[in-house]
Amino acid sequence: MVQERTRKIVVTGVLSAISIFLGITRLGFIPWITGASLTIMHVPVIIGAVLEGPVVGFVIGMIFGVFSLIQAAVAPTGPTDVLFTNPLISVLPRLFIGPISWLVYNLLKRWQVPGLITAGVIGSLTNTMLVLGMIGVLDAAFWAAIPPIIIGNGLPEAIASAILVLSVVSIWNQIERRGQKEGSSL
């Protein structure tokens, strides 16, 4: 019980730190042909939720959202960053990435690879749809821009997320199984 709680805290801390690192260094943003960058900032949230559950995903999502809010206020990189100074856009949508990813993965985990791919795609689209939806709710003129953004950025982000989630979690599981085998042979 204590070991499990410690593991959740460590995974939450490490993945939150990775999320912040990706944001500070801007490595979490990949230049893309649409002119807007693709983001992989939500990937640690999805991985945390898949590995450790919805609460861990929620916490990492909250840290990701708060970091987005602070980054937009302190070091904006473009004209749309001003939107992310509103916590309804930068924080609230990110709280749902982890729990929804965990739910999807939990429903499909008996099929490991499809479950991880689907959790990556749905987690990414949760971020895209909720952030854009909240921007649309707060600025009705924005609704017409949402479909092209989803197609041009949201779908490639979802594909990248699926690949990264599948890769990282599969490697993590292999390392964990190897460690259990070595531990049982001692």
ROZA-160058 format. One record per residue (C-alpha): residue number from 1; residue in one letter; chain; y, x, z. Coordinates in Angstrom, 1 decimal. Layout:
<rs>
+-----+------+-----+--------+--------+--------+
| seq | type | mol |     py |     px |     pz |
+-----+------+-----+--------+--------+--------+
| NUM |    a |   A |      Y |      X |      Z |
...
+-----+------+-----+--------+--------+--------+
</rs>
This chain:
<rs>
+-----+------+-----+--------+--------+--------+
| seq | type | mol |     py |     px |     pz |
+-----+------+-----+--------+--------+--------+
|   1 |    m |   A |    0.0 |    0.0 |    0.0 |
|   2 |    v |   A |    2.5 |    2.7 |    1.0 |
|   3 |    q |   A |    1.3 |    4.9 |   -1.9 |
|   4 |    e |   A |    1.8 |    1.9 |   -4.3 |
|   5 |    r |   A |    5.3 |    1.3 |   -3.0 |
|   6 |    t |   A |    6.2 |    5.0 |   -3.3 |
|   7 |    r |   A |    5.0 |    5.0 |   -6.9 |
|   8 |    k |   A |    7.1 |    2.0 |   -7.8 |
|   9 |    i |   A |   10.2 |    3.7 |   -6.2 |
|  10 |    v |   A |    9.5 |    6.9 |   -8.0 |
|  11 |    v |   A |    8.9 |    5.2 |  -11.4 |
|  12 |    t |   A |   12.1 |    3.1 |  -10.9 |
|  13 |    g |   A |   14.1 |    6.2 |  -10.1 |
|  14 |    v |   A |   12.8 |    8.4 |  -12.9 |
|  15 |    l |   A |   13.2 |    5.7 |  -15.6 |
|  16 |    s |   A |   16.6 |    4.7 |  -14.3 |
|  17 |    a |   A |   17.6 |    8.4 |  -14.5 |
|  18 |    i |   A |   16.3 |    8.6 |  -18.0 |
|  19 |    s |   A |   18.3 |    5.5 |  -19.0 |
|  20 |    i |   A |   21.5 |    7.0 |  -17.5 |
|  21 |    f |   A |   20.8 |   10.3 |  -19.2 |
|  22 |    l |   A |   20.3 |    8.6 |  -22.6 |
|  23 |    g |   A |   23.6 |    6.9 |  -22.1 |
|  24 |    i |   A |   25.6 |    9.9 |  -20.9 |
|  25 |    t |   A |   24.3 |   12.2 |  -23.6 |
|  26 |    r |   A |   24.5 |    9.4 |  -26.2 |
|  27 |    l |   A |   20.9 |   10.3 |  -27.1 |
|  28 |    g |   A |   20.1 |    6.6 |  -26.5 |
|  29 |    f |   A |   22.1 |    5.8 |  -29.7 |
|  30 |    i |   A |   20.7 |    6.6 |  -33.1 |
|  31 |    p |   A |   23.2 |    6.6 |  -36.1 |
|  32 |    w |   A |   22.1 |    3.9 |  -38.5 |
|  33 |    i |   A |   22.9 |    2.8 |  -42.1 |
|  34 |    t |   A |   24.7 |   -0.4 |  -40.9 |
|  35 |    g |   A |   27.4 |    1.7 |  -39.3 |
|  36 |    a |   A |   26.5 |    0.6 |  -35.8 |
|  37 |    s |   A |   24.1 |    2.7 |  -33.9 |
|  38 |    l |   A |   20.6 |    1.6 |  -32.9 |
|  39 |    t |   A |   20.0 |    1.8 |  -29.2 |
|  40 |    i |   A |   16.8 |    2.7 |  -27.3 |
|  41 |    m |   A |   18.5 |    2.3 |  -24.0 |
|  42 |    h |   A |   16.3 |   -0.6 |  -23.1 |
|  43 |    v |   A |   13.1 |    1.2 |  -23.6 |
|  44 |    p |   A |   12.9 |    2.7 |  -20.1 |
|  45 |    v |   A |   13.3 |   -0.9 |  -18.8 |
|  46 |    i |   A |   10.4 |   -2.1 |  -20.8 |
|  47 |    i |   A |    8.2 |    0.8 |  -19.9 |
|  48 |    g |   A |    9.0 |    0.4 |  -16.2 |
|  49 |    a |   A |    8.1 |   -3.3 |  -16.3 |
|  50 |    v |   A |    4.8 |   -2.7 |  -18.2 |
|  51 |    l |   A |    3.8 |    0.1 |  -15.8 |
|  52 |    e |   A |    5.0 |   -1.3 |  -12.5 |
|  53 |    g |   A |    5.9 |   -5.0 |  -12.8 |
|  54 |    p |   A |    8.8 |   -7.4 |  -13.2 |
|  55 |    v |   A |   10.7 |   -6.3 |  -10.1 |
|  56 |    v |   A |   10.8 |   -2.6 |  -11.3 |
|  57 |    g |   A |   11.8 |   -3.8 |  -14.8 |
|  58 |    f |   A |   14.6 |   -6.0 |  -13.2 |
|  59 |    v |   A |   15.9 |   -3.1 |  -11.1 |
|  60 |    i |   A |   15.9 |   -0.6 |  -14.1 |
|  61 |    g |   A |   17.6 |   -3.3 |  -16.2 |
|  62 |    m |   A |   20.2 |   -3.8 |  -13.6 |
|  63 |    i |   A |   20.9 |    0.0 |  -13.5 |
|  64 |    f |   A |   21.0 |    0.0 |  -17.3 |
|  65 |    g |   A |   23.5 |   -2.9 |  -17.3 |
|  66 |    v |   A |   25.8 |   -1.5 |  -14.6 |
|  67 |    f |   A |   25.8 |    1.9 |  -16.4 |
|  68 |    s |   A |   26.7 |    0.1 |  -19.6 |
|  69 |    l |   A |   29.6 |   -1.6 |  -17.8 |
|  70 |    i |   A |   30.9 |    1.6 |  -16.3 |
|  71 |    q |   A |   30.5 |    3.6 |  -19.5 |
|  72 |    a |   A |   32.4 |    0.9 |  -21.5 |
|  73 |    a |   A |   35.2 |    1.0 |  -19.0 |
|  74 |    v |   A |   35.4 |    4.8 |  -18.5 |
|  75 |    a |   A |   34.3 |    6.3 |  -21.8 |
|  76 |    p |   A |   34.4 |    3.8 |  -24.6 |
|  77 |    t |   A |   33.2 |    5.1 |  -27.9 |
|  78 |    g |   A |   34.2 |    2.2 |  -30.2 |
|  79 |    p |   A |   36.3 |   -1.0 |  -30.5 |
|  80 |    t |   A |   33.5 |   -3.3 |  -29.4 |
|  81 |    d |   A |   33.0 |   -1.4 |  -26.1 |
|  82 |    v |   A |   35.7 |   -3.5 |  -24.5 |
|  83 |    l |   A |   33.3 |   -6.4 |  -24.6 |
|  84 |    f |   A |   30.9 |   -4.6 |  -22.4 |
|  85 |    t |   A |   33.4 |   -4.4 |  -19.6 |
|  86 |    n |   A |   32.4 |   -8.0 |  -18.9 |
|  87 |    p |   A |   29.3 |   -8.0 |  -16.6 |
|  88 |    l |   A |   28.2 |  -11.2 |  -18.2 |
|  89 |    i |   A |   27.6 |   -9.2 |  -21.4 |
|  90 |    s |   A |   26.7 |   -5.7 |  -20.1 |
|  91 |    v |   A |   24.7 |   -6.6 |  -17.0 |
|  92 |    l |   A |   23.3 |  -10.1 |  -17.0 |
|  93 |    p |   A |   21.3 |  -10.0 |  -20.2 |
|  94 |    r |   A |   19.7 |   -6.6 |  -19.2 |
|  95 |    l |   A |   18.2 |   -8.3 |  -16.0 |
|  96 |    f |   A |   15.8 |  -10.3 |  -18.2 |
|  97 |    i |   A |   14.4 |   -7.4 |  -20.3 |
|  98 |    g |   A |   11.9 |   -6.2 |  -17.7 |
|  99 |    p |   A |   10.6 |   -9.5 |  -16.5 |
| 100 |    i |   A |   10.1 |  -10.9 |  -20.0 |
| 101 |    s |   A |    8.5 |   -7.7 |  -21.2 |
| 102 |    w |   A |    6.2 |   -7.7 |  -18.2 |
| 103 |    l |   A |    5.2 |  -11.4 |  -18.8 |
| 104 |    v |   A |    4.4 |  -10.7 |  -22.5 |
| 105 |    y |   A |    2.4 |   -7.6 |  -21.6 |
| 106 |    n |   A |    0.6 |   -9.4 |  -18.8 |
| 107 |    l |   A |   -0.4 |  -12.2 |  -21.2 |
| 108 |    l |   A |   -1.8 |   -9.7 |  -23.8 |
| 109 |    k |   A |   -2.9 |   -6.7 |  -21.7 |
| 110 |    r |   A |   -6.6 |   -7.2 |  -22.5 |
| 111 |    w |   A |   -5.7 |   -6.1 |  -26.0 |
| 112 |    q |   A |   -3.9 |   -2.9 |  -25.0 |
| 113 |    v |   A |   -2.3 |   -1.8 |  -28.2 |
| 114 |    p |   A |   -1.1 |   -5.2 |  -29.5 |
| 115 |    g |   A |    0.0 |   -6.0 |  -25.9 |
| 116 |    l |   A |    2.2 |   -2.9 |  -25.7 |
| 117 |    i |   A |    3.6 |   -3.3 |  -29.2 |
| 118 |    t |   A |    4.5 |   -7.0 |  -28.5 |
| 119 |    a |   A |    6.0 |   -6.2 |  -25.1 |
| 120 |    g |   A |    8.2 |   -3.5 |  -26.9 |
| 121 |    v |   A |    9.3 |   -5.9 |  -29.6 |
| 122 |    i |   A |   10.0 |   -8.8 |  -27.4 |
| 123 |    g |   A |   11.7 |   -6.7 |  -24.7 |
| 124 |    s |   A |   14.0 |   -5.2 |  -27.4 |
| 125 |    l |   A |   14.7 |   -8.6 |  -28.9 |
| 126 |    t |   A |   15.4 |  -10.0 |  -25.5 |
| 127 |    n |   A |   18.2 |   -7.4 |  -25.1 |
| 128 |    t |   A |   19.5 |   -8.0 |  -28.6 |
| 129 |    m |   A |   19.4 |  -11.8 |  -28.4 |
| 130 |    l |   A |   20.8 |  -12.2 |  -24.9 |
| 131 |    v |   A |   23.6 |   -9.7 |  -25.3 |
| 132 |    l |   A |   24.7 |  -11.1 |  -28.7 |
| 133 |    g |   A |   24.2 |  -14.7 |  -27.4 |
| 134 |    m |   A |   26.4 |  -14.0 |  -24.4 |
| 135 |    i |   A |   29.1 |  -12.5 |  -26.7 |
| 136 |    g |   A |   28.8 |  -15.6 |  -28.9 |
| 137 |    v |   A |   29.2 |  -17.9 |  -25.9 |
| 138 |    l |   A |   32.3 |  -16.1 |  -24.7 |
| 139 |    d |   A |   33.8 |  -15.7 |  -28.2 |
| 140 |    a |   A |   32.7 |  -18.6 |  -30.5 |
| 141 |    a |   A |   34.1 |  -16.8 |  -33.6 |
| 142 |    f |   A |   31.4 |  -14.1 |  -33.2 |
| 143 |    w |   A |   28.5 |  -16.5 |  -34.0 |
| 144 |    a |   A |   28.6 |  -15.8 |  -37.7 |
| 145 |    a |   A |   28.1 |  -12.1 |  -37.1 |
| 146 |    i |   A |   25.0 |  -12.5 |  -35.0 |
| 147 |    p |   A |   22.3 |  -13.0 |  -37.8 |
| 148 |    p |   A |   23.3 |   -9.9 |  -39.8 |
| 149 |    i |   A |   23.4 |   -7.8 |  -36.6 |
| 150 |    i |   A |   19.9 |   -9.0 |  -35.6 |
| 151 |    i |   A |   18.5 |   -8.2 |  -39.0 |
| 152 |    g |   A |   20.4 |   -4.9 |  -39.5 |
| 153 |    n |   A |   20.1 |   -3.5 |  -36.0 |
| 154 |    g |   A |   17.9 |   -5.8 |  -33.8 |
| 155 |    l |   A |   14.8 |   -5.6 |  -36.0 |
| 156 |    p |   A |   14.9 |   -1.7 |  -36.4 |
| 157 |    e |   A |   15.5 |   -1.4 |  -32.6 |
| 158 |    a |   A |   12.5 |   -3.6 |  -32.0 |
| 159 |    i |   A |   10.3 |   -1.5 |  -34.2 |
| 160 |    a |   A |   11.5 |    1.7 |  -32.5 |
| 161 |    s |   A |   10.9 |    0.1 |  -29.1 |
| 162 |    a |   A |    7.4 |   -0.9 |  -30.0 |
| 163 |    i |   A |    6.5 |    2.6 |  -31.1 |
| 164 |    l |   A |    8.1 |    4.3 |  -28.1 |
| 165 |    v |   A |    6.6 |    1.8 |  -25.6 |
| 166 |    l |   A |    3.1 |    2.2 |  -27.1 |
| 167 |    s |   A |    3.3 |    6.0 |  -27.2 |
| 168 |    v |   A |    4.7 |    6.5 |  -23.7 |
| 169 |    v |   A |    2.6 |    4.0 |  -21.9 |
| 170 |    s |   A |   -0.6 |    5.1 |  -23.8 |
| 171 |    i |   A |    0.1 |    8.7 |  -22.8 |
| 172 |    w |   A |    0.9 |    7.7 |  -19.3 |
| 173 |    n |   A |   -2.4 |    5.8 |  -19.0 |
| 174 |    q |   A |   -4.4 |    8.7 |  -20.4 |
| 175 |    i |   A |   -2.8 |   11.1 |  -17.9 |
| 176 |    e |   A |   -3.4 |    8.7 |  -15.1 |
| 177 |    r |   A |   -7.1 |    8.2 |  -16.0 |
| 178 |    r |   A |   -7.6 |   12.0 |  -16.3 |
| 179 |    g |   A |   -6.1 |   12.4 |  -12.9 |
| 180 |    q |   A |   -8.4 |    9.8 |  -11.4 |
| 181 |    k |   A |  -11.4 |   11.4 |  -12.9 |
| 182 |    e |   A |  -10.4 |   14.9 |  -11.6 |
| 183 |    g |   A |   -9.7 |   13.4 |   -8.2 |
| 184 |    s |   A |  -13.0 |   11.6 |   -8.0 |
| 185 |    s |   A |  -14.9 |   14.8 |   -8.9 |
| 186 |    l |   A |  -13.4 |   16.8 |   -5.9 |
+-----+------+-----+--------+--------+--------+
</rs>
